[in-house]
Amino acid sequence: MSFQAYLKTIKEKTGNGAQEFRDLADEKAFSVDGLLKPEVKAGEIVDWLKGDFGLGHGHAMAVYAILKGIKDENSK
């Protein structure tokens, strides 16, 4: 599955795109200006996304990659 397909599925399931997840992570104090704070671990983000949005591990890791700055909306 391409990264774009992951993002499409996430948007369909949650109604949130990359920018919305950046904003939500800022609100939860996981990030500043949409980028994760260095002390925030992947497991914290995965647990949040699984619990609040019902995402599976792979989809949660895709959001983590965006928040970490590893990938963006244009990544393949």
VEXTOR-943517 format. One record per atom (N, C-alpha, C): residue number from 0; residue in three letters; x, z, y. Coordinates in pm, whole numbers. Layout:
<sites>
+-----+-----+--------+--------+--------+
|   n | res |     c1 |     c3 |     c2 |
+-----+-----+--------+--------+--------+
| NUM | Ala |      X |      Z |      Y |
...
+-----+-----+--------+--------+--------+
</sites>
This chain:
<sites>
+-----+-----+--------+--------+--------+
|   n | res |     c1 |     c3 |     c2 |
+-----+-----+--------+--------+--------+
|   0 | Met |     86 |      0 |   -117 |
|   0 | Met |      0 |      0 |      0 |
|   0 | Met |     90 |      0 |    123 |
|   1 | Ser |     61 |    -87 |    218 |
|   1 | Ser |    139 |    -93 |    341 |
|   1 | Ser |    106 |     26 |    431 |
|   2 | Phe |    195 |     54 |    523 |
|   2 | Phe |    171 |    163 |    616 |
|   2 | Phe |     46 |    136 |    698 |
|   3 | Gln |     25 |     10 |    737 |
|   3 | Gln |    -95 |    -27 |    812 |
|   3 | Gln |   -222 |      1 |    732 |
|   4 | Ala |   -217 |    -22 |    602 |
|   4 | Ala |   -333 |      6 |    516 |
|   4 | Ala |   -359 |    157 |    512 |
|   5 | Tyr |   -253 |    236 |    506 |
|   5 | Tyr |   -270 |    381 |    512 |
|   5 | Tyr |   -340 |    421 |    641 |
|   6 | Leu |   -294 |    368 |    753 |
|   6 | Leu |   -353 |    404 |    883 |
|   6 | Leu |   -499 |    362 |    891 |
|   7 | Lys |   -531 |    245 |    837 |
|   7 | Lys |   -669 |    197 |    838 |
|   7 | Lys |   -758 |    290 |    757 |
|   8 | Thr |   -712 |    330 |    639 |
|   8 | Thr |   -790 |    420 |    553 |
|   8 | Thr |   -808 |    556 |    619 |
|   9 | Ile |   -703 |    605 |    682 |
|   9 | Ile |   -710 |    735 |    752 |
|   9 | Ile |   -814 |    728 |    863 |
|  10 | Lys |   -811 |    622 |    941 |
|  10 | Lys |   -907 |    604 |   1052 |
|  10 | Lys |  -1049 |    597 |    997 |
|  11 | Glu |  -1070 |    523 |    890 |
|  11 | Glu |  -1203 |    512 |    830 |
|  11 | Glu |  -1252 |    647 |    779 |
|  12 | Lys |  -1164 |    725 |    719 |
|  12 | Lys |  -1203 |    854 |    659 |
|  12 | Lys |  -1226 |    962 |    763 |
|  13 | Thr |  -1139 |    964 |    867 |
|  13 | Thr |  -1143 |   1076 |    961 |
|  13 | Thr |  -1199 |   1040 |   1098 |
|  14 | Gly |  -1199 |    912 |   1131 |
|  14 | Gly |  -1238 |    871 |   1266 |
|  14 | Gly |  -1125 |    884 |   1366 |
|  15 | Asn |  -1008 |    927 |   1318 |
|  15 | Asn |   -894 |    949 |   1406 |
|  15 | Asn |   -782 |    849 |   1377 |
|  16 | Gly |   -725 |    798 |   1485 |
|  16 | Gly |   -607 |    713 |   1474 |
|  16 | Gly |   -482 |    792 |   1507 |
|  17 | Ala |   -373 |    722 |   1518 |
|  17 | Ala |   -244 |    787 |   1543 |
|  17 | Ala |   -246 |    872 |   1670 |
|  18 | Gln |   -298 |    817 |   1779 |
|  18 | Gln |   -297 |    893 |   1905 |
|  18 | Gln |   -384 |   1017 |   1896 |
|  19 | Glu |   -498 |   1006 |   1829 |
|  19 | Glu |   -583 |   1123 |   1814 |
|  19 | Glu |   -513 |   1233 |   1734 |
|  20 | Phe |   -440 |   1194 |   1629 |
|  20 | Phe |   -366 |   1295 |   1553 |
|  20 | Phe |   -252 |   1354 |   1635 |
|  21 | Arg |   -189 |   1275 |   1721 |
|  21 | Arg |    -87 |   1332 |   1811 |
|  21 | Arg |   -151 |   1437 |   1902 |
|  22 | Asp |   -266 |   1403 |   1959 |
|  22 | Asp |   -335 |   1498 |   2048 |
|  22 | Asp |   -377 |   1624 |   1973 |
|  23 | Leu |   -431 |   1607 |   1852 |
|  23 | Leu |   -472 |   1723 |   1772 |
|  23 | Leu |   -354 |   1810 |   1736 |
|  24 | Ala |   -241 |   1749 |   1701 |
|  24 | Ala |   -121 |   1826 |   1668 |
|  24 | Ala |    -71 |   1903 |   1789 |
|  25 | Asp |    -81 |   1843 |   1907 |
|  25 | Asp |    -45 |   1915 |   2030 |
|  25 | Asp |   -136 |   2036 |   2050 |
|  26 | Glu |   -267 |   2016 |   2029 |
|  26 | Glu |   -364 |   2125 |   2045 |
|  26 | Glu |   -336 |   2240 |   1948 |
|  27 | Lys |   -291 |   2207 |   1827 |
|  27 | Lys |   -261 |   2309 |   1726 |
|  27 | Lys |   -121 |   2368 |   1743 |
|  28 | Ala |    -49 |   2321 |   1845 |
|  28 | Ala |     87 |   2368 |   1876 |
|  28 | Ala |    189 |   2330 |   1770 |
|  29 | Phe |    160 |   2226 |   1693 |
|  29 | Phe |    258 |   2172 |   1599 |
|  29 | Phe |    357 |   2079 |   1671 |
|  30 | Ser |    313 |   2025 |   1785 |
|  30 | Ser |    393 |   1924 |   1853 |
|  30 | Ser |    382 |   1940 |   2004 |
|  31 | Val |    470 |   1867 |   2072 |
|  31 | Val |    468 |   1857 |   2218 |
|  31 | Val |    473 |   1709 |   2250 |
|  32 | Asp |    378 |   1665 |   2330 |
|  32 | Asp |    368 |   1524 |   2366 |
|  32 | Asp |    366 |   1433 |   2243 |
|  33 | Gly |    301 |   1480 |   2136 |
|  33 | Gly |    283 |   1398 |   2017 |
|  33 | Gly |    398 |   1394 |   1921 |
|  34 | Leu |    506 |   1466 |   1949 |
|  34 | Leu |    620 |   1471 |   1856 |
|  34 | Leu |    635 |   1613 |   1803 |
|  35 | Leu |    652 |   1622 |   1673 |
|  35 | Leu |    662 |   1754 |   1609 |
|  35 | Leu |    775 |   1838 |   1666 |
|  36 | Lys |    747 |   1965 |   1674 |
|  36 | Lys |    852 |   2060 |   1708 |
|  36 | Lys |    949 |   2068 |   1590 |
|  37 | Pro |   1076 |   2090 |   1616 |
|  37 | Pro |   1176 |   2090 |   1507 |
|  37 | Pro |   1147 |   2192 |   1397 |
|  38 | Glu |   1085 |   2303 |   1430 |
|  38 | Glu |   1061 |   2407 |   1331 |
|  38 | Glu |    939 |   2381 |   1242 |
|  39 | Val |    860 |   2282 |   1274 |
|  39 | Val |    740 |   2252 |   1195 |
|  39 | Val |    779 |   2169 |   1072 |
|  40 | Lys |    740 |   2217 |    958 |
|  40 | Lys |    775 |   2152 |    831 |
|  40 | Lys |    663 |   2059 |    784 |
|  41 | Ala |    699 |   1964 |    702 |
|  41 | Ala |    603 |   1867 |    649 |
|  41 | Ala |    487 |   1937 |    578 |
|  42 | Gly |    518 |   2041 |    502 |
|  42 | Gly |    415 |   2112 |    427 |
|  42 | Gly |    307 |   2170 |    516 |
|  43 | Glu |    344 |   2217 |    634 |
|  43 | Glu |    244 |   2271 |    727 |
|  43 | Glu |    147 |   2162 |    772 |
|  44 | Ile |    201 |   2045 |    801 |
|  44 | Ile |    118 |   1934 |    845 |
|  44 | Ile |     30 |   1885 |    730 |
|  45 | Val |     87 |   1872 |    613 |
|  45 | Val |     11 |   1827 |    497 |
|  45 | Val |   -103 |   1925 |    467 |
|  46 | Asp |    -75 |   2053 |    470 |
|  46 | Asp |   -179 |   2153 |    444 |
|  46 | Asp |   -291 |   2143 |    548 |
|  47 | Trp |   -256 |   2128 |    674 |
|  47 | Trp |   -354 |   2114 |    782 |
|  47 | Trp |   -442 |   1991 |    759 |
|  48 | Leu |   -379 |   1878 |    733 |
|  48 | Leu |   -454 |   1753 |    719 |
|  48 | Leu |   -540 |   1751 |    591 |
|  49 | Lys |   -490 |   1810 |    484 |
|  49 | Lys |   -570 |   1820 |    362 |
|  49 | Lys |   -690 |   1912 |    385 |
|  50 | Gly |   -665 |   2026 |    448 |
|  50 | Gly |   -771 |   2124 |    469 |
|  50 | Gly |   -876 |   2082 |    570 |
|  51 | Asp |   -833 |   2030 |    682 |
|  51 | Asp |   -927 |   1997 |    790 |
|  51 | Asp |   -988 |   1858 |    778 |
|  52 | Phe |   -918 |   1766 |    714 |
|  52 | Phe |   -964 |   1627 |    712 |
|  52 | Phe |   -982 |   1570 |    572 |
|  53 | Gly |   -947 |   1646 |    470 |
|  53 | Gly |   -964 |   1600 |    333 |
|  53 | Gly |   -872 |   1485 |    294 |
|  54 | Leu |   -760 |   1472 |    364 |
|  54 | Leu |   -666 |   1366 |    331 |
|  54 | Leu |   -587 |   1402 |    205 |
|  55 | Gly |   -550 |   1301 |    129 |
|  55 | Gly |   -462 |   1320 |     16 |
|  55 | Gly |   -319 |   1333 |     64 |
|  56 | His |   -231 |   1363 |    -28 |
|  56 | His |    -91 |   1387 |      8 |
|  56 | His |    -26 |   1266 |     75 |
|  57 | Gly |    -43 |   1148 |     18 |
|  57 | Gly |     20 |   1028 |     74 |
|  57 | Gly |    -29 |    996 |    214 |
|  58 | His |   -160 |   1008 |    236 |
|  58 | His |   -215 |    980 |    368 |
|  58 | His |   -170 |   1087 |    469 |
|  59 | Ala |   -164 |   1212 |    425 |
|  59 | Ala |   -116 |   1318 |    513 |
|  59 | Ala |     31 |   1295 |    551 |
|  60 | Met |    109 |   1247 |    456 |
|  60 | Met |    250 |   1218 |    486 |
|  60 | Met |    264 |   1101 |    582 |
|  61 | Ala |    170 |   1007 |    579 |
|  61 | Ala |    173 |    898 |    676 |
|  61 | Ala |    152 |    951 |    817 |
|  62 | Val |     59 |   1044 |    833 |
|  62 | Val |     38 |   1106 |    965 |
|  62 | Val |    162 |   1186 |   1003 |
|  63 | Tyr |    220 |   1257 |    908 |
|  63 | Tyr |    343 |   1332 |    935 |
|  63 | Tyr |    453 |   1238 |    986 |
|  64 | Ala |    466 |   1122 |    924 |
|  64 | Ala |    569 |   1025 |    965 |
|  64 | Ala |    547 |    981 |   1110 |
|  65 | Ile |    422 |    967 |   1149 |
|  65 | Ile |    393 |    931 |   1288 |
|  65 | Ile |    431 |   1046 |   1380 |
|  66 | Leu |    389 |   1167 |   1344 |
|  66 | Leu |    418 |   1283 |   1429 |
|  66 | Leu |    567 |   1311 |   1438 |
|  67 | Lys |    640 |   1283 |   1332 |
|  67 | Lys |    784 |   1306 |   1329 |
|  67 | Lys |    859 |   1196 |   1404 |
|  68 | Gly |    792 |   1082 |   1431 |
|  68 | Gly |    857 |    972 |   1499 |
|  68 | Gly |    930 |    878 |   1406 |
|  69 | Ile |    909 |    894 |   1275 |
|  69 | Ile |    972 |    808 |   1175 |
|  69 | Ile |    904 |    671 |   1174 |
|  70 | Lys |    774 |    671 |   1192 |
|  70 | Lys |    693 |    549 |   1194 |
|  70 | Lys |    603 |    553 |   1317 |
|  71 | Asp |    547 |    435 |   1350 |
|  71 | Asp |    449 |    428 |   1456 |
|  71 | Asp |    337 |    334 |   1415 |
|  72 | Glu |    243 |    310 |   1504 |
|  72 | Glu |    127 |    229 |   1472 |
|  72 | Glu |    163 |     86 |   1435 |
|  73 | Asn |    281 |     40 |   1470 |
|  73 | Asn |    323 |    -97 |   1442 |
|  73 | Asn |    410 |   -108 |   1318 |
|  74 | Ser |    440 |      3 |   1254 |
|  74 | Ser |    525 |      0 |   1135 |
|  74 | Ser |    452 |    -68 |   1021 |
|  75 | Lys |    530 |   -132 |    934 |
|  75 | Lys |    469 |   -202 |    819 |
|  75 | Lys |    486 |   -124 |    692 |
+-----+-----+--------+--------+--------+
</sites>
